[in-house]
Amino acid sequence: MCIFASHLQHGNFELDQSAIKKQLMDLRDLLMVVNPKLANYLESHNSDDMYFCFRWVLVAFKREFCFEDTMRLWEVLWTDLPCSNFHLLICVAILDRQMNFIIENKFGLTEILKHVNDLSMNIDLNDTLTSAEAIFHQLAASQNKLPRHVCKILSLGDASASIDD
């Protein structure tokens, strides 16, 4: 278990939190492409820093799933397939599924954080993995229309073939 955790959390425990902050900004950029409605909602509610996903990224979903599902998820993430930032697409998939609930309830930062924390042990791993993989394949199929930095996040082809940021 320690080998998986150290691979998945590389850099997550730096004192300045720069690795986590970068991942959260990459997550925001992915969400803007995949679900602009939710991304715009978060921005308008001062939640686009994505700090409510901090725990997910920090400990690679360790607290979100039962032990067996966590091990299975880490094994998937350890492969770096379909990309080394697949964990961010898992975040996008979870948030995408929660969008209507968040928006309909007019959640602000505090309520979003509470809601995301309350999802612990209530996320279906199979559905989430399927959704995250589908998102990756949809983005890969349209990579020439994606911003260059999004292609870079997803390690898609030649990032220079993408549109400028």
Buried (B, 14 or more C-beta within 10 A) or exposed (E): EEEBBEEBBEEBEEEEBEBBBEBBBBBBBBBBBBBEEBBEBBBEBEBBBBBBBBBBBBBBBBEBBEEEBBEBBBEBBBEEEBBEBBBBBBBBBBBBBBBEEBBEEEBEBEBBBEBBEEEEEEBEBEEBBEBBBEBBEEBBEEBEEBBBBBBBBBBBEEBEEBEEE
